[in-house]
Amino acid sequence: MNWQAIKAIYVFEMARFFRTLMQSFLSPVLSTSLYFVVFGTAIGSRIQEVDGVSYGAFIVPGLIMLSVMTQATANASFGIYFPKFIGTIYELLSAPISFLEIVIGYVGAAATKALFIGVVILVTANFFVDLPVAHPVAMVAFLVLTCFSFALLGFIIGIWAGNFEQLQLIPLLIITPLVFLGGSFYSISMLPPVWQTITMFNPVVYLISGFRWAFFDAADVPVGVSLLAIGLFTLICVGIIGWIFKTGWRIKP
């Protein structure tokens, strides 16, 4: 394993993040505050509790997942797309470095950025609500796994995208709606039976449910199923990336 090459890619990608650190820090803080004002105050005044948890606290795991998924996807997709756009990806492909080391560098940096945003939102939320964490180890595990799995997805999107519009197409039209419809701001049990069944086909439901269980010891689906879902999703992304580098799809003329 060429750790020096991985470090070079990782440090380069993180340097871009630290150049806009204030923007990266303020954006999630302001967004989280607005969500609490809109959802916590307006809707929270009508929904006092969900599954024995105050509504303000109940939406925190969903807020974190929303930001983590979108940030991990966006950072990873842009990170690999930009070298494609300016042509420097061919220098990377000709260097003595394997596809695994390339993926670790780019995906690791994107996951780290998303993890930072998730921690910032978690800290910010504590200023608004009393937020218990029933299973801290599981909470960290779900957060880290989600960061890495969606960074892998973003890496695939960055290779697939042919222009900047396509780069934002999947996060905007697919990931964000799935998160909003995946129980981010409500419990699946609040839906009619038919919609409960339909919602179970949304893979994001399992991620949010498992992450919420880590906080409140209550979930819409069994935590084992949630872990299986995120593990399967990660393996699928790794398999697709392996196929991309083996065939040269979208990265070689």
MARGU-775648 format. One record per atom (N, C-alpha, C, CB): residue number from 0; x, y, z. Coordinates in steps of 0.05 Angstrom, whole numbers. Glycine has a CB too. Layout:
N
 seq     px     py     pz
 NUM      X      Y      Z
...
***
This chain:
253
 seq     px     py     pz
   0     17    -24      0
   0      0      0      0
   0     18     25      0
   0    -19      0     25
   1     13     42    -19
   1     29     67    -22
   1     17     89     -5
   1     31     76    -52
   2     25     90     20
   2     13    109     39
   2     21    137     33
   2     22    102     67
   3     44    141     21
   3     52    168     13
   3     34    180     -8
   3     81    168      3
   4     26    164    -27
   4      8    173    -48
   4    -20    179    -36
   4      5    152    -70
   5    -29    161    -19
   5    -55    166     -6
   5    -54    192     10
   5    -63    142     13
   6    -33    196     24
   6    -30    221     40
   6    -30    246     22
   6     -4    220     57
   7    -16    244     -1
   7    -14    267    -19
   7    -42    275    -29
   7      4    261    -42
   8    -58    255    -37
   8    -85    260    -47
   8   -102    271    -24
   8    -98    235    -59
   9   -101    258     -1
   9   -117    266     22
   9   -111    295     30
   9   -113    247     45
  10    -85    301     33
  10    -77    328     42
  10    -85    349     22
  10    -47    329     47
  11    -83    343     -4
  11    -90    362    -25
  11   -120    368    -24
  11    -83    350    -53
  12   -137    347    -21
  12   -165    351    -19
  12   -174    366      6
  12   -180    324    -21
  13   -161    360     29
  13   -168    373     54
  13   -159    402     53
  13   -155    358     77
  14   -137    408     39
  14   -128    436     37
  14   -149    454     24
  14   -102    438     21
  15   -163    442      4
  15   -185    457     -8
  15   -207    463     11
  15   -196    442    -33
  16   -212    444     29
  16   -233    447     49
  16   -225    469     70
  16   -238    421     64
  17   -200    468     79
  17   -192    487     99
  17   -189    516     89
  17   -165    479    111
  18   -187    519     62
  18   -186    546     51
  18   -213    560     54
  18   -178    545     21
  19   -234    544     56
  19   -261    555     59
  19   -273    546     86
  19   -280    548     35
  20   -256    543    106
  20   -264    532    132
  20   -287    548    145
  20   -241    530    151
  21   -285    575    144
  21   -306    591    156
  21   -333    587    143
  21   -298    620    156
  22   -332    586    116
  22   -357    580    102
  22   -367    552    108
  22   -352    583     71
  23   -349    533    110
  23   -357    505    116
  23   -368    503    144
  23   -333    486    112
  24   -359    520    162
  24   -368    519    190
  24   -394    534    194
  24   -346    531    208
  25   -396    558    182
  25   -420    574    186
  25   -444    563    172
  25   -414    602    176
  26   -441    552    148
  26   -464    542    133
  26   -480    521    148
  26   -454    530    107
  27   -468    500    159
  27   -484    480    174
  27   -496    492    200
  27   -468    456    181
  28   -482    510    213
  28   -492    522    237
  28   -518    538    231
  28   -471    541    251
  29   -516    555    210
  29   -540    571    203
  29   -562    554    193
  29   -532    592    181
  30   -556    534    177
  30   -577    516    166
  30   -591    501    189
  30   -565    496    147
  31   -575    491    208
  31   -587    477    231
  31   -605    495    247
  31   -565    465    248
  32   -596    520    252
  32   -611    539    267
  32   -638    545    253
  32   -596    565    271
  33   -637    547    227
  33   -662    553    212
  33   -681    529    213
  33   -655    559    183
  34   -670    505    211
  34   -687    481    214
  34   -701    480    241
  34   -671    456    209
  35   -686    487    262
  35   -698    487    288
  35   -720    508    291
  35   -677    491    310
  36   -715    531    278
  36   -735    553    280
  36   -760    545    265
  36   -723    579    268
  37   -757    533    241
  37   -780    526    224
  37   -793    501    234
  37   -771    522    195
  38   -778    479    237
  38   -790    454    245
  38   -794    452    275
  38   -773    431    236
  39   -774    459    290
  39   -776    457    319
  39   -797    475    331
  39   -749    462    331
  40   -799    499    321
  40   -818    518    332
  40   -846    515    320
  40   -808    546    329
  41   -847    517    293
  41   -873    517    280
  41   -887    489    282
  41   -870    524    250
  42   -873    468    274
  42   -885    442    276
  42   -884    430    304
  42   -871    422    256
  43   -862    437    318
  43   -859    427    345
  43   -881    436    364
  43   -832    434    356
  44   -892    460    358
  44   -914    470    375
  44   -939    453    372
  44   -920    499    368
  45   -941    438    350
  45   -964    421    345
  45   -959    391    351
  45   -974    424    316
  46   -933    383    347
  46   -925    356    354
  46   -906    357    377
  46   -912    342    329
  47   -917    352    401
  47   -900    355    425
  47   -879    333    427
  47   -918    354    449
  48   -888    308    422
  48   -869    285    424
  48   -874    265    402
  48   -873    271    452
  49   -853    250    395
  49   -854    228    376
  49   -840    205    389
  49   -842    236    348
  50   -854    183    394
  50   -843    159    408
  50   -830    166    434
  50   -822    146    390
  51   -843    185    449
  51   -833    192    475
  51   -810    211    475
  51   -826    168    490
  52   -803    222    452
  52   -780    241    449
  52   -791    268    440
  52   -759    230    429
  53   -781    289    451
  53   -790    316    443
  53   -784    319    413
  53   -776    338    459
  54   -802    333    399
  54   -799    335    370
  54   -773    349    362
  54   -823    350    358
  55   -765    369    378
  55   -740    383    372
  55   -716    365    372
  55   -735    406    392
  56   -715    347    392
  56   -693    327    393
  56   -696    306    371
  56   -692    314    421
  57   -721    298    366
  57   -727    276    347
  57   -716    282    319
  57   -757    271    345
  58   -716    307    310
  58   -708    314    283
  58   -677    316    280
  58   -721    340    274
  59   -663    317    302
  59   -633    321    301
  59   -619    299    285
  59   -622    322    329
  60   -624    273    290
  60   -611    252    273
  60   -617    255    244
  60   -620    225    283
  61   -642    263    237
  61   -649    267    209
  61   -634    290    197
  61   -679    272    207
  62   -631    312    212
  62   -616    335    203
  62   -587    328    197
  62   -617    358    223
  63   -575    313    216
  63   -547    305    212
  63   -544    287    188
  63   -537    290    238
  64   -562    267    185
  64   -561    249    162
  64   -564    265    135
  64   -582    228    164
  65   -583    284    135
  65   -587    300    111
  65   -562    314    103
  65   -610    320    116
  66   -549    327    121
  66   -524    342    115
  66   -501    324    108
  66   -517    360    138
  67   -498    302    124
  67   -476    284    119
  67   -477    270     92
  67   -475    262    141
  68   -501    261     85
  68   -504    248     59
  68   -499    267     36
  68   -532    236     56
  69   -510    290     37
  69   -507    309     15
  69   -478    320     13
  69   -526    333     18
  70   -465    325     36
  70   -438    336     37
  70   -418    315     27
  70   -431    346     64
  71   -421    290     37
  71   -403    268     29
  71   -405    264     -1
  71   -409    242     44
  72   -429    263    -12
  72   -433    259    -40
  72   -422    282    -57
  72   -463    255    -47
  73   -428    306    -49
  73   -419    330    -64
  73   -388    332    -63
  73   -431    355    -52
  74   -376    329    -40
  74   -347    332    -39
  74   -332    311    -55
  74   -338    331    -10
  75   -341    286    -53
  75   -328    264    -67
  75   -332    267    -98
  75   -338    237    -58
  76   -356    274   -106
  76   -361    277   -135
  76   -345    299   -147
  76   -391    281   -140
  77   -344    322   -133
  77   -328    345   -144
  77   -298    338   -143
  77   -334    370   -128
  78   -289    324   -122
  78   -261    318   -119
  78   -250    302   -142
  78   -257    303    -93
  79   -265    283   -152
  79   -255    266   -174
  79   -263    278   -201
  79   -265    238   -171
  80   -285    293   -202
  80   -293    304   -228
  80   -274    326   -238
  80   -322    315   -226
  81   -265    343   -219
  81   -248    365   -227
  81   -222    357   -241
  81   -241    383   -203
  82   -208    336   -231
  82   -185    326   -247
  82   -193    316   -274
  82   -171    304   -231
  83   -217    304   -277
  83   -226    296   -303
  83   -231    320   -321
  83   -252    279   -301
  84   -242    341   -309
  84   -249    365   -325
  84   -225    379   -336
  84   -266    384   -307
  85   -203    381   -320
  85   -179    395   -328
  85   -158    377   -340
  85   -167    411   -305
  86   -163    350   -339
  86   -145    331   -352
  86   -123    320   -335
  86   -133    344   -375
  87   -120    329   -310
  87    -99    319   -293
  87   -103    290   -283
  87    -95    338   -270
  88   -127    279   -288
  88   -132    252   -279
  88   -114    232   -294
  88   -162    245   -284
  89   -105    239   -318
  89    -87    221   -333
  89    -59    219   -320
  89    -84    230   -362
  90    -51    241   -307
  90    -26    240   -292
  90    -29    222   -268
  90    -18    269   -283
  91    -52    223   -256
  91    -58    206   -233
  91    -58    176   -241
  91    -84    214   -219
  92    -71    171   -264
  92    -74    143   -273
  92    -47    132   -282
  92    -94    141   -295
  93    -29    149   -291
  93     -3    139   -301
  93     18    137   -278
  93      8    158   -322
  94     11    147   -255
  94     29    146   -232
  94     29    118   -220
  94     21    167   -210
  95     51    111   -206
  95     52     84   -193
  95     34     82   -168
  95     81     77   -185
  96      9     82   -173
  96    -11     82   -152
  96    -35     66   -161
  96    -19    111   -143
  97    -45     49   -144
  97    -68     31   -152
  97    -94     46   -149
  97    -68      6   -135
  98   -115     35   -161
  98   -142     47   -159
  98   -151     48   -130
  98   -162     33   -177
  99   -144     28   -115
  99   -152     27    -87
  99   -140     51    -71
  99   -143      1    -74
 100   -116     58    -77
 100   -103     80    -63
 100   -115    107    -72
 100    -73     80    -68
 101   -122    109    -97
 101   -136    133   -107
 101   -163    136    -93
 101   -140    131   -137
 102   -178    115    -91
 102   -204    116    -78
 102   -202    123    -49
 102   -219     89    -82
 103   -182    110    -35
 103   -179    116     -6
 103   -173    145     -2
 103   -156     98      5
 104   -156    157    -19
 104   -148    185    -16
 104   -172    204    -20
 104   -127    192    -35
 105   -186    200    -42
 105   -208    218    -48
 105   -233    213    -30
 105   -217    215    -77
 106   -240    188    -26
 106   -263    182    -10
 106   -257    188     20
 106   -270    152    -13
 107   -233    183     29
 107   -226    189     57
 107   -228    218     63
 107   -198    179     63
 108   -219    235     44
 108   -221    264     48
 108   -250    273     48
 108   -205    279     26
 109   -266    263     29
 109   -294    271     28
 109   -309    262     53
 109   -307    259      3
 110   -303    238     62
 110   -316    228     87
 110   -308    244    111
 110   -309    198     91
 111   -283    253    112
 111   -274    269    135
 111   -288    296    135
 111   -243    273    133
 112   -291    308    112
 112   -306    334    110
 112   -335    331    120
 112   -305    345     82
 113   -348    309    110
 113   -376    305    118
 113   -378    299    148
 113   -388    282    102
 114   -358    284    159
 114   -358    278    187
 114   -355    304    204
 114   -335    259    194
 115   -339    322    194
 115   -335    348    208
 115   -362    363    209
 115   -313    365    194
 116   -376    364    186
 116   -402    377    185
 116   -421    364    204
 116   -413    377    156
 117   -422    338    205
 117   -440    323    223
 117   -435    330    252
 117   -437    294    219
 118   -409    332    259
 118   -402    339    287
 118   -410    367    293
 118   -372    335    292
 119   -406    386    274
 119   -414    414    278
 119   -444    416    283
 119   -406    431    254
 120   -460    401    267
 120   -489    402    271
 120   -497    389    297
 120   -503    387    248
 121   -484    368    305
 121   -490    355    331
 121   -485    374    354
 121   -473    329    334
 122   -462    388    353
 122   -456    407    374
 122   -476    431    374
 122   -427    418    371
 123   -482    440    350
 123   -502    463    348
 123   -529    455    359
 123   -505    471    319
 124   -538    430    354
 124   -564    421    363
 124   -566    421    393
 124   -569    393    353
 125   -544    416    407
 125   -544    416    437
 125   -550    443    449
 125   -518    406    447
 126   -547    464    433
 126   -554    491    443
 126   -584    496    442
 126   -540    512    427
 127   -599    479    427
 127   -627    482    423
 127   -644    462    439
 127   -635    480    394
 128   -634    438    441
 128   -649    417    455
 128   -631    400    472
 128   -663    399    434
 129   -643    386    491
 129   -629    366    508
 129   -627    340    492
 129   -643    362    536
 130   -604    333    483
 130   -600    311    465
 130   -586    287    478
 130   -585    320    440
 131   -600    267    486
 131   -587    243    497
 131   -575    225    475
 131   -607    227    514
 132   -554    210    482
 132   -543    191    464
 132   -542    164    479
 132   -514    200    455
 133   -561    147    472
 133   -564    121    486
 133   -541    102    479
 133   -590    108    479
 134   -532    103    454
 134   -511     84    446
 134   -489    100    431
 134   -522     62    427
 135   -470    113    445
 135   -451    130    432
 135   -433    116    412
 135   -433    143    453
 136   -425     91    418
 136   -408     76    399
 136   -423     70    373
 136   -399     49    412
 137   -448     62    375
 137   -465     57    352
 137   -469     83    336
 137   -491     45    360
 138   -473    105    351
 138   -477    131    338
 138   -453    139    320
 138   -482    153    358
 139   -429    136    331
 139   -405    142    316
 139   -402    122    293
 139   -380    140    334
 140   -408     97    297
 140   -405     77    276
 140   -424     83    252
 140   -411     49    287
 141   -449     89    259
 141   -468     96    237
 141   -460    121    223
 141   -496    100    249
 142   -450    141    237
 142   -442    166    225
 142   -418    162    206
 142   -434    187    247
 143   -398    147    215
 143   -374    142    199
 143   -381    125    175
 143   -352    129    216
 144   -397    104    178
 144   -405     87    156
 144   -420    102    135
 144   -421     63    166
 145   -438    120    144
 145   -454    136    125
 145   -436    155    110
 145   -476    151    140
 146   -417    168    124
 146   -398    186    110
 146   -383    171     88
 146   -379    198    130
 147   -372    147     94
 147   -356    133     75
 147   -373    122     52
 147   -341    111     89
 148   -397    111     59
 148   -413     99     38
 148   -423    120     18
 148   -437     84     50
 149   -431    143     27
 149   -441    163      9
 149   -418    178     -5
 149   -458    183     23
 150   -394    178      7
 150   -371    188     -7
 150   -364    170    -30
 150   -346    191     12
 151   -367    143    -26
 151   -363    124    -48
 151   -383    129    -71
 151   -366     95    -38
 152   -408    134    -63
 152   -429    141    -83
 152   -422    166    -98
 152   -456    144    -70
 153   -412    186    -83
 153   -404    211    -96
 153   -381    207   -116
 153   -397    232    -75
 154   -362    190   -108
 154   -340    183   -126
 154   -350    172   -152
 154   -321    164   -112
 155   -370    154   -151
 155   -382    143   -175
 155   -395    164   -192
 155   -402    121   -168
 156   -410    182   -178
 156   -424    203   -193
 156   -404    222   -207
 156   -441    220   -173
 157   -381    228   -193
 157   -361    245   -205
 157   -349    233   -230
 157   -339    251   -185
 158   -345    207   -230
 158   -334    194   -254
 158   -355    193   -276
 158   -325    165   -247
 159   -380    188   -269
 159   -402    186   -288
 159   -408    213   -301
 159   -427    175   -275
 160   -407    235   -286
 160   -416    261   -295
 160   -399    271   -319
 160   -414    282   -273
 161   -414    282   -339
 161   -401    293   -362
 161   -398    323   -361
 161   -415    284   -387
 162   -413    335   -343
 162   -412    364   -340
 162   -420    372   -312
 162   -430    379   -361
 163   -419    397   -305
 163   -425    406   -278
 163   -455    403   -271
 163   -416    435   -274
 164   -472    404   -292
 164   -500    400   -287
 164   -506    372   -278
 164   -517    407   -312
 165   -494    352   -292
 165   -498    324   -284
 165   -486    319   -257
 165   -485    306   -305
 166   -465    334   -250
 166   -452    330   -224
 166   -471    335   -200
 166   -428    348   -221
 167   -490    353   -204
 167   -509    359   -183
 167   -536    347   -187
 167   -512    389   -181
 168   -539    332   -209
 168   -566    321   -216
 168   -575    300   -195
 168   -565    309   -243
 169   -559    280   -190
 169   -567    259   -172
 169   -571    268   -143
 169   -547    236   -173
 170   -551    284   -132
 170   -556    294   -104
 170   -581    311   -102
 170   -532    310    -95
 171   -587    327   -123
 171   -609    345   -121
 171   -636    331   -125
 171   -606    367   -141
 172   -637    313   -145
 172   -663    301   -153
 172   -668    274   -140
 172   -663    298   -182
 173   -647    261   -128
 173   -651    235   -117
 173   -645    234    -87
 173   -634    215   -132
 174   -621    241    -80
 174   -612    237    -52
 174   -628    255    -33
 174   -583    243    -49
 175   -630    281    -39
 175   -645    299    -21
 175   -674    291    -17
 175   -643    327    -31
 176   -689    285    -39
 176   -717    276    -35
 176   -719    250    -20
 176   -730    272    -62
 177   -700    231    -24
 177   -701    206     -9
 177   -697    210     21
 177   -680    187    -20
 178   -680    229     27
 178   -675    235     56
 178   -700    248     68
 178   -650    254     59
 179   -712    267     54
 179   -736    280     65
 179   -759    260     68
 179   -744    303     47
 180   -761    240     49
 180   -782    220     50
 180   -774    196     66
 180   -790    213     22
 181   -750    196     78
 181   -740    173     93
 181   -744    175    123
 181   -712    169     86
 182   -762    191    132
 182   -767    193    161
 182   -748    212    175
 182   -764    166    173
 183   -737    232    161
 183   -719    251    174
 183   -733    268    195
 183   -707    269    153
 184   -758    276    189
 184   -772    294    206
 184   -798    282    217
 184   -778    320    192
 185   -801    256    214
 185   -825    243    224
 185   -819    213    228
 185   -850    247    205
 186   -836    200    243
 186   -833    171    247
 186   -849    157    226
 186   -842    163    275
 187   -839    135    215
 187   -853    119    195
 187   -880    109    206
 187   -836     95    186
 188   -881    105    232
 188   -906     95    245
 188   -929    115    243
 188   -901     88    273
 189   -922    141    237
 189   -943    161    235
 189   -957    160    208
 189   -930    189    239
 190   -946    145    189
 190   -958    143    162
 190   -980    122    161
 190   -937    137    141
 191   -999    125    142
 191  -1018    103    138
 191  -1004     77    130
 191  -1039    112    116
 192  -1017     54    136
 192  -1004     28    130
 192   -993     25    102
 192  -1024      6    135
 193  -1008     35     82
 193   -999     32     54
 193   -973     47     50
 193  -1021     42     35
 194   -972     72     60
 194   -948     88     56
 194   -924     78     73
 194   -954    117     63
 195   -930     65     95
 195   -909     52    110
 195   -895     31     94
 195   -920     40    136
 196   -911     15     80
 196   -900     -6     63
 196   -884      5     40
 196   -923    -24     52
 197   -894     26     27
 197   -880     39      5
 197   -854     51     14
 197   -898     60     -8
 198   -854     63     38
 198   -831     77     48
 198   -808     57     54
 198   -837     91     74
 199   -815     32     60
 199   -794     12     66
 199   -777      6     42
 199   -807    -13     76
 200   -785     14     18
 200   -768     11     -6
 200   -748     33     -9
 200   -786      9    -31
 201   -749     53      9
 201   -730     75      9
 201   -706     67     26
 201   -743    101     20
 202   -682     63     14
 202   -659     54     30
 202   -650     73     51
 202   -636     48     11
 203   -656     99     48
 203   -648    118     68
 203   -663    115     94
 203   -653    147     57
 204   -686    103     93
 204   -702     98    118
 204   -685     82    138
 204   -728     83    111
 205   -671     62    128
 205   -656     44    146
 205   -632     58    158
 205   -646     19    130
 206   -620     76    143
 206   -597     91    154
 206   -606    111    176
 206   -583    107    132
 207   -628    125    171
 207   -638    145    190
 207   -649    131    215
 207   -659    162    177
 208   -663    109    210
 208   -674     94    233
 208   -652     83    251
 208   -691     70    222
 209   -631     71    239
 209   -609     61    256
 209   -595     83    271
 209   -590     46    239
 210   -591    106    257
 210   -577    128    270
 210   -594    140    293
 210   -571    150    250
 211   -620    141    289
 211   -638    151    309
 211   -639    132    333
 211   -666    156    298
 212   -637    106    328
 212   -636     87    350
 212   -612     92    368
 212   -636     58    339
 213   -590    100    356
 213   -566    105    372
 213   -570    127    392
 213   -543    111    354
 214   -588    146    386
 214   -594    168    403
 214   -615    161    424
 214   -603    192    387
 215   -638    150    415
 215   -661    148    432
 215   -669    119    438
 215   -684    161    418
 216   -654    100    429
 216   -660     71    434
 216   -687     64    423
 216   -659     66    464
 217   -695     77    401
 217   -721     70    388
 217   -717     73    358
 217   -744     89    399
 218   -728     55    343
 218   -724     55    314
 218   -749     45    299
 218   -700     38    307
 219   -751     54    274
 219   -773     45    257
 219   -769     17    246
 219   -778     64    234
 220   -743      9    243
 220   -736    -17    234
 220   -714    -28    252
 220   -726    -17    204
 221   -711    -55    254
 221   -691    -66    271
 221   -663    -56    264
 221   -691    -97    269
 222   -647    -51    285
 222   -620    -39    280
 222   -602    -58    264
 222   -607    -33    307
 223   -606    -84    267
 223   -591   -103    251
 223   -596   -100    221
 223   -597   -131    260
 224   -621    -95    214
 224   -628    -91    186
 224   -615    -65    176
 224   -659    -90    183
 225   -614    -45    193
 225   -602    -20    185
 225   -572    -24    179
 225   -605      2    207
 226   -558    -39    196
 226   -530    -44    192
 226   -525    -61    167
 226   -518    -59    216
 227   -543    -80    162
 227   -541    -96    138
 227   -545    -79    113
 227   -562   -119    139
 228   -564    -60    114
 228   -570    -43     91
 228   -546    -26     84
 228   -594    -26     97
 229   -534    -13    104
 229   -512      5     99
 229   -487    -11     90
 229   -505     22    123
 230   -484    -35    102
 230   -461    -52     93
 230   -464    -61     64
 230   -459    -76    111
 231   -489    -69     57
 231   -494    -78     29
 231   -490    -55     10
 231   -523    -88     27
 232   -500    -31     17
 232   -497     -7      0
 232   -467     -1     -4
 232   -511     17     13
 233   -451     -3     17
 233   -422      2     15
 233   -409    -18     -4
 233   -409      2     42
 234   -416    -43     -1
 234   -404    -64    -18
 234   -411    -60    -47
 234   -413    -92     -9
 235   -436    -52    -53
 235   -444    -47    -80
 235   -428    -24    -92
 235   -475    -40    -81
 236   -424     -3    -77
 236   -408     20    -87
 236   -380     12    -92
 236   -409     44    -67
 237   -368     -3    -74
 237   -340    -13    -78
 237   -338    -30   -103
 237   -330    -28    -53
 238   -358    -47   -107
 238   -358    -64   -131
 238   -360    -48   -156
 238   -381    -84   -129
 239   -376    -28   -157
 239   -379    -11   -181
 239   -353      4   -186
 239   -403      9   -177
 240   -341     15   -165
 240   -316     30   -169
 240   -294     11   -180
 240   -307     43   -143
 241   -293    -13   -169
 241   -273    -33   -179
 241   -277    -39   -208
 241   -276    -59   -163
 242   -302    -41   -217
 242   -309    -46   -245
 242   -301    -22   -262
 242   -338    -52   -248
 243   -305      2   -252
 243   -298     26   -267
 243   -269     27   -273
 243   -307     51   -251
 244   -252     22   -253
 244   -223     23   -257
 244   -213     -1   -274
 244   -209     24   -231
 245   -227    -23   -272
 245   -218    -46   -288
 245   -224    -42   -317
 245   -233    -72   -278
 246   -247    -30   -323
 246   -255    -26   -351
 246   -246      1   -362
 246   -284    -29   -353
 247   -240     21   -344
 247   -233     48   -353
 247   -257     64   -362
 247   -214     46   -376
 248   -281     56   -354
 248   -306     69   -361
 248   -306     99   -352
 248   -330     55   -350
 249   -308    117   -371
 249   -311    145   -366
 249   -285    158   -355
 249   -333    151   -346
 250   -263    143   -353
 250   -238    155   -344
 250   -216    152   -364
 250   -230    143   -317
 251   -220    134   -384
 251   -199    131   -404
 251   -212    136   -432
 251   -187    102   -403
 252   -197    147   -451
 252   -208    153   -477
 252   -217    127   -491
 252   -187    167   -494
***
